[in-house]
Amino acid sequence: MLKKIFILEDDPDHRDIMEIILKGAEYDVKSFPDLKSFKVAILEEIPDLVVMDLMLPDGNSLEICKELKETPATSHIPILVLTAHTNPLKIMGVKYADEFIAKPFDNDEFESIVANHLSER
């Protein structure tokens, strides 16, 4: 059975790139352009890993990270947070993220980070 990855990214180009990379690595990928659709989907099925953008137009990714980690059914899911911010003070608040990935990212490195987190589970 393929590992399931949810991508929460409002930028369609970034979302498409991640989908291509992860589907090419034979993961089951579902992507969401907004927090609303992501929240509906995660109630229906639990992914093996979540990749989300730090900055979302319709909600706070800091809050969703916290919510996922504090909910027993989803607390085990690795959360990778994408950010264009390189200032540590801007991203320190995301203590619930398992890893930060700077945008733009190297495609091979991104795939490797995802694989490492999935192999730990």
OpenMM code with the backbone's topology and positions (N, CA, C; nanometers):
from openmm import Vec3, app, unit

residues = "MET LEU LYS LYS ILE PHE ILE LEU GLU ASP ASP PRO ASP HIS ARG ASP ILE MET GLU ILE ILE LEU LYS GLY ALA GLU TYR ASP VAL LYS SER PHE PRO ASP LEU LYS SER PHE LYS VAL ALA ILE LEU GLU GLU ILE PRO ASP LEU VAL VAL MET ASP LEU MET LEU PRO ASP GLY ASN SER LEU GLU ILE CYS LYS GLU LEU LYS GLU THR PRO ALA THR SER HIS ILE PRO ILE LEU VAL LEU THR ALA HIS THR ASN PRO LEU LYS ILE MET GLY VAL LYS TYR ALA ASP GLU PHE ILE ALA LYS PRO PHE ASP ASN ASP GLU PHE GLU SER ILE VAL ALA ASN HIS LEU SER GLU ARG".split()
positions = [
    Vec3(0.0837, -0.1186, 0.0000),
    Vec3(0.0000, 0.0000, 0.0000),
    Vec3(0.0883, 0.1252, 0.0000),
    Vec3(0.0534, 0.2201, -0.0837),
    Vec3(0.1313, 0.3428, -0.0949),
    Vec3(0.1119, 0.4314, 0.0274),
    Vec3(0.2187, 0.4990, 0.0663),
    Vec3(0.2099, 0.5973, 0.1749),
    Vec3(0.1323, 0.7176, 0.1230),
    Vec3(0.0431, 0.7689, 0.2079),
    Vec3(-0.0434, 0.8804, 0.1698),
    Vec3(0.0138, 1.0115, 0.2236),
    Vec3(0.0249, 1.1097, 0.1348),
    Vec3(0.0770, 1.2410, 0.1712),
    Vec3(-0.0264, 1.3472, 0.1355),
    Vec3(-0.0546, 1.4352, 0.2309),
    Vec3(-0.1406, 1.5503, 0.2065),
    Vec3(-0.0515, 1.6733, 0.1907),
    Vec3(-0.0794, 1.7521, 0.0881),
    Vec3(-0.0089, 1.8782, 0.0648),
    Vec3(-0.1086, 1.9923, 0.0818),
    Vec3(-0.0758, 2.0864, 0.1680),
    Vec3(-0.1568, 2.2064, 0.1874),
    Vec3(-0.0728, 2.3253, 0.1420),
    Vec3(-0.1028, 2.3744, 0.0226),
    Vec3(-0.0236, 2.4821, -0.0392),
    Vec3(-0.1153, 2.5639, -0.1286),
    Vec3(-0.1220, 2.6937, -0.1043),
    Vec3(-0.2117, 2.7781, -0.1828),
    Vec3(-0.1548, 2.8152, -0.3197),
    Vec3(-0.0239, 2.8117, -0.3361),
    Vec3(0.0374, 2.8458, -0.4647),
    Vec3(0.0275, 2.7257, -0.5592),
    Vec3(-0.0470, 2.7389, -0.6699),
    Vec3(-0.0675, 2.6238, -0.7586),
    Vec3(0.0614, 2.5699, -0.8208),
    Vec3(0.1574, 2.6576, -0.8490),
    Vec3(0.2836, 2.6112, -0.9078),
    Vec3(0.3627, 2.5259, -0.8089),
    Vec3(0.3754, 2.5737, -0.6855),
    Vec3(0.4457, 2.4951, -0.5831),
    Vec3(0.3734, 2.3632, -0.5557),
    Vec3(0.2411, 2.3711, -0.5503),
    Vec3(0.1605, 2.2507, -0.5254),
    Vec3(0.1822, 2.1481, -0.6365),
    Vec3(0.1797, 2.1938, -0.7616),
    Vec3(0.1998, 2.1035, -0.8755),
    Vec3(0.3386, 2.0397, -0.8736),
    Vec3(0.4405, 2.1196, -0.8440),
    Vec3(0.5776, 2.0667, -0.8389),
    Vec3(0.5890, 1.9571, -0.7335),
    Vec3(0.5354, 1.9832, -0.6147),
    Vec3(0.5433, 1.8821, -0.5085),
    Vec3(0.4663, 1.7562, -0.5457),
    Vec3(0.3510, 1.7737, -0.6078),
    Vec3(0.2732, 1.6574, -0.6521),
    Vec3(0.3517, 1.5731, -0.7515),
    Vec3(0.4131, 1.6377, -0.8489),
    Vec3(0.4910, 1.5658, -0.9504),
    Vec3(0.6059, 1.4894, -0.8857),
    Vec3(0.6783, 1.5552, -0.7959),
    Vec3(0.7917, 1.4914, -0.7281),
    Vec3(0.7453, 1.3701, -0.6484),
    Vec3(0.6412, 1.3880, -0.5688),
    Vec3(0.5986, 1.2811, -0.4779),
    Vec3(0.5248, 1.1683, -0.5499),
    Vec3(0.4462, 1.2005, -0.6500),
    Vec3(0.3818, 1.0945, -0.7282),
    Vec3(0.4862, 1.0155, -0.8058),
    Vec3(0.5900, 1.0842, -0.8523),
    Vec3(0.7005, 1.0173, -0.9209),
    Vec3(0.7757, 0.9224, -0.8295),
    Vec3(0.7725, 0.9516, -0.6999),
    Vec3(0.8363, 0.8648, -0.6005),
    Vec3(0.7379, 0.7591, -0.5494),
    Vec3(0.6243, 0.7494, -0.6160),
    Vec3(0.5221, 0.6481, -0.5892),
    Vec3(0.4542, 0.6621, -0.4532),
    Vec3(0.4200, 0.7866, -0.4203),
    Vec3(0.3366, 0.8130, -0.3035),
    Vec3(0.1954, 0.8444, -0.3516),
    Vec3(0.0983, 0.8173, -0.2654),
    Vec3(-0.0399, 0.8555, -0.2906),
    Vec3(-0.0539, 0.9993, -0.2401),
    Vec3(-0.0720, 1.0929, -0.3318),
    Vec3(-0.0684, 1.2350, -0.2967),
    Vec3(-0.2045, 1.2995, -0.3182),
    Vec3(-0.2468, 1.3745, -0.2179),
    Vec3(-0.3667, 1.4568, -0.2303),
    Vec3(-0.3265, 1.5974, -0.1911),
    Vec3(-0.3670, 1.6940, -0.2734),
    Vec3(-0.3284, 1.8309, -0.2430),
    Vec3(-0.4509, 1.9195, -0.2263),
    Vec3(-0.4299, 2.0241, -0.1478),
    Vec3(-0.5386, 2.1131, -0.1101),
    Vec3(-0.4915, 2.2576, -0.1217),
    Vec3(-0.5734, 2.3430, -0.1849),
    Vec3(-0.5335, 2.4825, -0.2037),
    Vec3(-0.5633, 2.5712, -0.0830),
    Vec3(-0.6423, 2.5177, 0.0107),
    Vec3(-0.6807, 2.6003, 0.1250),
    Vec3(-0.7047, 2.5143, 0.2487),
    Vec3(-0.7072, 2.5810, 0.3608),
    Vec3(-0.7229, 2.5138, 0.4892),
    Vec3(-0.8598, 2.4471, 0.5027),
    Vec3(-0.9610, 2.5102, 0.4479),
    Vec3(-1.0967, 2.4557, 0.4570),
    Vec3(-1.1052, 2.3159, 0.3949),
    Vec3(-1.0559, 2.2998, 0.2735),
    Vec3(-1.0631, 2.1689, 0.2072),
    Vec3(-0.9728, 2.0663, 0.2756),
    Vec3(-0.8600, 2.1117, 0.3282),
    Vec3(-0.7695, 2.0233, 0.4023),
    Vec3(-0.8387, 1.9675, 0.5267),
    Vec3(-0.9065, 2.0549, 0.6014),
    Vec3(-0.9736, 2.0122, 0.7253),
    Vec3(-1.0850, 1.9113, 0.6974),
    Vec3(-1.1557, 1.9282, 0.5879),
    Vec3(-1.2603, 1.8328, 0.5505),
    Vec3(-1.1975, 1.6971, 0.5200),
    Vec3(-1.0905, 1.6968, 0.4424),
    Vec3(-1.0262, 1.5716, 0.4003),
    Vec3(-0.9648, 1.4957, 0.5168),
    Vec3(-0.9037, 1.5662, 0.6104),
    Vec3(-0.8340, 1.4971, 0.7191),
    Vec3(-0.9322, 1.4338, 0.8180),
    Vec3(-1.0569, 1.4766, 0.8128),
    Vec3(-1.1600, 1.4110, 0.8934),
    Vec3(-1.2020, 1.2783, 0.8308),
    Vec3(-1.1831, 1.2659, 0.6992),
    Vec3(-1.2243, 1.1463, 0.6268),
    Vec3(-1.1150, 1.0409, 0.6173),
    Vec3(-0.9896, 1.0836, 0.6097),
    Vec3(-0.8785, 0.9890, 0.6028),
    Vec3(-0.7529, 1.0513, 0.6630),
    Vec3(-0.6731, 0.9669, 0.7239),
    Vec3(-0.5517, 1.0110, 0.7920),
    Vec3(-0.4311, 0.9846, 0.7016),
    Vec3(-0.3562, 1.0899, 0.6684),
    Vec3(-0.2371, 1.0694, 0.5854),
    Vec3(-0.1195, 1.0176, 0.6684),
    Vec3(-0.0162, 0.9719, 0.5997),
    Vec3(0.1070, 0.9291, 0.6663),
    Vec3(0.2012, 1.0463, 0.6898),
    Vec3(0.1798, 1.1563, 0.6160),
    Vec3(0.2656, 1.2740, 0.6282),
    Vec3(0.1908, 1.3938, 0.5715),
    Vec3(0.2171, 1.5120, 0.6291),
    Vec3(0.1570, 1.6361, 0.5808),
    Vec3(0.2685, 1.7342, 0.5463),
    Vec3(0.2555, 1.7955, 0.4288),
    Vec3(0.3436, 1.9053, 0.3890),
    Vec3(0.2544, 2.0282, 0.3795),
    Vec3(0.2889, 2.1350, 0.4524),
    Vec3(0.2050, 2.2545, 0.4471),
    Vec3(0.2885, 2.3813, 0.4400),
    Vec3(0.2315, 2.4797, 0.3734),
    Vec3(0.2943, 2.6102, 0.3642),
    Vec3(0.2734, 2.6831, 0.4964),
    Vec3(0.3718, 2.7613, 0.5364),
    Vec3(0.3601, 2.8380, 0.6599),
    Vec3(0.2558, 2.9481, 0.6466),
    Vec3(0.2523, 3.0125, 0.5310),
    Vec3(0.1611, 3.1248, 0.5090),
    Vec3(0.0423, 3.0785, 0.4249),
    Vec3(-0.0757, 3.0813, 0.4853),
    Vec3(-0.1979, 3.0408, 0.4157),
    Vec3(-0.2957, 3.1575, 0.4134),
    Vec3(-0.3672, 3.1770, 0.3029),
    Vec3(-0.4567, 3.2920, 0.2935),
    Vec3(-0.5839, 3.2790, 0.3777),
    Vec3(-0.6247, 3.1572, 0.4096),
    Vec3(-0.7529, 3.1396, 0.4781),
    Vec3(-0.7407, 3.0846, 0.6195),
    Vec3(-0.6229, 3.0886, 0.6753),
    Vec3(-0.6085, 3.0380, 0.8112),
    Vec3(-0.4645, 3.0401, 0.8563),
    Vec3(-0.4455, 2.9946, 0.9764),
    Vec3(-0.3150, 2.9988, 1.0395),
    Vec3(-0.2540, 2.8594, 1.0427),
    Vec3(-0.1441, 2.8403, 0.9728),
    Vec3(-0.0808, 2.7082, 0.9718),
    Vec3(-0.0225, 2.6728, 1.1082),
    Vec3(0.0108, 2.7740, 1.1882),
    Vec3(0.0590, 2.7474, 1.3237),
    Vec3(-0.0494, 2.6773, 1.4050),
    Vec3(-0.1709, 2.7235, 1.3892),
    Vec3(-0.2825, 2.6644, 1.4637),
    Vec3(-0.3135, 2.5229, 1.4160),
    Vec3(-0.3089, 2.4993, 1.2860),
    Vec3(-0.3392, 2.3649, 1.2361),
    Vec3(-0.2301, 2.2670, 1.2756),
    Vec3(-0.1046, 2.3109, 1.2785),
    Vec3(0.0046, 2.2243, 1.3269),
    Vec3(-0.0228, 2.1823, 1.4708),
    Vec3(-0.0548, 2.2803, 1.5529),
    Vec3(-0.0823, 2.2537, 1.6946),
    Vec3(-0.2016, 2.1595, 1.7091),
    Vec3(-0.3063, 2.1870, 1.6350),
    Vec3(-0.4276, 2.1046, 1.6408),
    Vec3(-0.3986, 1.9593, 1.6016),
    Vec3(-0.3228, 1.9406, 1.4939),
    Vec3(-0.2899, 1.8045, 1.4492),
    Vec3(-0.2060, 1.7306, 1.5535),
    Vec3(-0.1094, 1.7980, 1.6133),
    Vec3(-0.0202, 1.7332, 1.7104),
    Vec3(-0.0881, 1.7079, 1.8444),
    Vec3(-0.1920, 1.7841, 1.8758),
    Vec3(-0.2619, 1.7658, 2.0029),
    Vec3(-0.3838, 1.6746, 1.9921),
    Vec3(-0.4161, 1.6300, 1.8717),
    Vec3(-0.5286, 1.5390, 1.8503),
    Vec3(-0.4750, 1.3965, 1.8442),
    Vec3(-0.5221, 1.3077, 1.9315),
    Vec3(-0.4673, 1.1713, 1.9352),
    Vec3(-0.4659, 1.0990, 1.8002),
    Vec3(-0.5680, 1.1160, 1.7191),
    Vec3(-0.5755, 1.0444, 1.5908),
    Vec3(-0.4724, 1.0930, 1.4893),
    Vec3(-0.4203, 1.2153, 1.5078),
    Vec3(-0.3264, 1.2714, 1.4103),
    Vec3(-0.1909, 1.3100, 1.4703),
    Vec3(-0.1729, 1.2897, 1.5979),
    Vec3(-0.0501, 1.3361, 1.6655),
    Vec3(0.0768, 1.2683, 1.6142),
    Vec3(0.0631, 1.1516, 1.5553),
    Vec3(0.1790, 1.0759, 1.5060),
    Vec3(0.2254, 1.1195, 1.3670),
    Vec3(0.1475, 1.2010, 1.2990),
    Vec3(0.1764, 1.2377, 1.1602),
    Vec3(0.2911, 1.3387, 1.1546),
    Vec3(0.3961, 1.3089, 1.0781),
    Vec3(0.5013, 1.4088, 1.0586),
    Vec3(0.4463, 1.5275, 0.9793),
    Vec3(0.4820, 1.6474, 1.0238),
    Vec3(0.4397, 1.7693, 0.9556),
    Vec3(0.5640, 1.8432, 0.9079),
    Vec3(0.5711, 1.8638, 0.7771),
    Vec3(0.6806, 1.9389, 0.7170),
    Vec3(0.6251, 2.0741, 0.6750),
    Vec3(0.6874, 2.1808, 0.7224),
    Vec3(0.6387, 2.3155, 0.6956),
    Vec3(0.7306, 2.3852, 0.5961),
    Vec3(0.6699, 2.4345, 0.4894),
    Vec3(0.7426, 2.5092, 0.3867),
    Vec3(0.7394, 2.6570, 0.4216),
    Vec3(0.8529, 2.7225, 0.4092),
    Vec3(0.8565, 2.8645, 0.4389),
    Vec3(0.9566, 2.9377, 0.3507),
    Vec3(0.9186, 3.0584, 0.3118),
    Vec3(1.0109, 3.1448, 0.2393),
    Vec3(1.0911, 3.2289, 0.3378),
    Vec3(1.0511, 3.2264, 0.4658),
    Vec3(1.1207, 3.3030, 0.5694),
    Vec3(1.2482, 3.2313, 0.6106),
    Vec3(1.3552, 3.3043, 0.6168),
    Vec3(1.4801, 3.2465, 0.6663),
    Vec3(1.5120, 3.2988, 0.8051),
    Vec3(1.4323, 3.3932, 0.8516),
    Vec3(1.4503, 3.4492, 0.9847),
    Vec3(1.3956, 3.3510, 1.0881),
    Vec3(1.4818, 3.2974, 1.1756),
    Vec3(1.4364, 3.1989, 1.2746),
    Vec3(1.3258, 3.2509, 1.3652),
    Vec3(1.3232, 3.3812, 1.3910),
    Vec3(1.2192, 3.4370, 1.4774),
    Vec3(1.0820, 3.4266, 1.4132),
    Vec3(1.0776, 3.4294, 1.2813),
    Vec3(0.9496, 3.4190, 1.2101),
    Vec3(0.8924, 3.2780, 1.2165),
    Vec3(0.9790, 3.1773, 1.2299),
    Vec3(0.9305, 3.0395, 1.2254),
    Vec3(0.9377, 2.9683, 1.3601),
    Vec3(0.9890, 3.0369, 1.4613),
    Vec3(1.0026, 2.9722, 1.5921),
    Vec3(0.8689, 2.9275, 1.6499),
    Vec3(0.7623, 2.9990, 1.6148),
    Vec3(0.6325, 2.9665, 1.6702),
    Vec3(0.5777, 2.8327, 1.6260),
    Vec3(0.6364, 2.7725, 1.5253),
    Vec3(0.5850, 2.6461, 1.4738),
    Vec3(0.6577, 2.5309, 1.5427),
    Vec3(0.6447, 2.5242, 1.6718),
    Vec3(0.7152, 2.4201, 1.7472),
    Vec3(0.6564, 2.2816, 1.7229),
    Vec3(0.5413, 2.2769, 1.6624),
    Vec3(0.4770, 2.1477, 1.6377),
    Vec3(0.5187, 2.0853, 1.5051),
    Vec3(0.5925, 2.1581, 1.4243),
    Vec3(0.6395, 2.1043, 1.2962),
    Vec3(0.7557, 2.0092, 1.3202),
    Vec3(0.7626, 1.9039, 1.2405),
    Vec3(0.8733, 1.8088, 1.2508),
    Vec3(0.9962, 1.8570, 1.1752),
    Vec3(0.9735, 1.9395, 1.0728),
    Vec3(1.0863, 1.9934, 0.9965),
    Vec3(1.0398, 2.1131, 0.9152),
    Vec3(1.1333, 2.2060, 0.8941),
    Vec3(1.1096, 2.3207, 0.8077),
    Vec3(1.1859, 2.3005, 0.6785),
    Vec3(1.1231, 2.3370, 0.5689),
    Vec3(1.1872, 2.3293, 0.4378),
    Vec3(1.1795, 2.4685, 0.3767),
    Vec3(1.2955, 2.5250, 0.3448),
    Vec3(1.3004, 2.6591, 0.2868),
    Vec3(1.2597, 2.6551, 0.1404),
    Vec3(1.1806, 2.7544, 0.1009),
    Vec3(1.1446, 2.7707, -0.0398),
    Vec3(1.2339, 2.8785, -0.0981),
    Vec3(1.2830, 2.8610, -0.2173),
    Vec3(1.2676, 2.7430, -0.3027),
    Vec3(1.3545, 2.6282, -0.2520),
    Vec3(1.3126, 2.5065, -0.2818),
    Vec3(1.3856, 2.3890, -0.2349),
    Vec3(1.4392, 2.3092, -0.3530),
    Vec3(1.5398, 2.2285, -0.3248),
    Vec3(1.5943, 2.1359, -0.4233),
    Vec3(1.5011, 2.0147, -0.4306),
    Vec3(1.4596, 1.9769, -0.5497),
    Vec3(1.3624, 1.8678, -0.5663),
    Vec3(1.4100, 1.7364, -0.5056),
    Vec3(1.5346, 1.7005, -0.5300),
    Vec3(1.5879, 1.5747, -0.4756),
    Vec3(1.5960, 1.5789, -0.3235),
    Vec3(1.6355, 1.6936, -0.2701),
    Vec3(1.6439, 1.7080, -0.1246),
    Vec3(1.5049, 1.6994, -0.0619),
    Vec3(1.4067, 1.7614, -0.1272),
    Vec3(1.2686, 1.7552, -0.0785),
    Vec3(1.2207, 1.6103, -0.0726),
    Vec3(1.2421, 1.5372, -0.1808),
    Vec3(1.2012, 1.3961, -0.1849),
    Vec3(1.2715, 1.3153, -0.0759),
    Vec3(1.3976, 1.3436, -0.0526),
    Vec3(1.4756, 1.2731, 0.0492),
    Vec3(1.4236, 1.3024, 0.1900),
    Vec3(1.3898, 1.4272, 0.2170),
    Vec3(1.3361, 1.4652, 0.3486),
    Vec3(1.2052, 1.3916, 0.3744),
    Vec3(1.1184, 1.3890, 0.2749),
    Vec3(0.9903, 1.3186, 0.2878),
    Vec3(1.0146, 1.1702, 0.3150),
    Vec3(1.1010, 1.1087, 0.2363),
    Vec3(1.1302, 0.9654, 0.2525),
    Vec3(1.1864, 0.9354, 0.3911),
    Vec3(1.2739, 1.0213, 0.4406),
    Vec3(1.3315, 1.0003, 0.5740),
    Vec3(1.2251, 1.0039, 0.6825),
    Vec3(1.1335, 1.0989, 0.6742),
    Vec3(1.0282, 1.1075, 0.7758),
    Vec3(0.9322, 0.9891, 0.7676),
    Vec3(0.9046, 0.9429, 0.6480),
    Vec3(0.8149, 0.8281, 0.6331),
    Vec3(0.8810, 0.6981, 0.6772),
    Vec3(1.0106, 0.6876, 0.6612),
    Vec3(1.0797, 0.5643, 0.7021),
    Vec3(1.0925, 0.5542, 0.8534),
    Vec3(1.0824, 0.6679, 0.9229),
    Vec3(1.0908, 0.6688, 1.0689),
    Vec3(0.9608, 0.6224, 1.1328),
    Vec3(0.8552, 0.6147, 1.0564),
    Vec3(0.7224, 0.5797, 1.1110),
    Vec3(0.6925, 0.4339, 1.0906),
] * unit.nanometer
topology = app.Topology()
chain = topology.addChain("A")
for resn in residues:
    res = topology.addResidue(resn, chain)
    for name in ("N", "CA", "C"):
        topology.addAtom(name, app.Element.getBySymbol(name[0]), res)
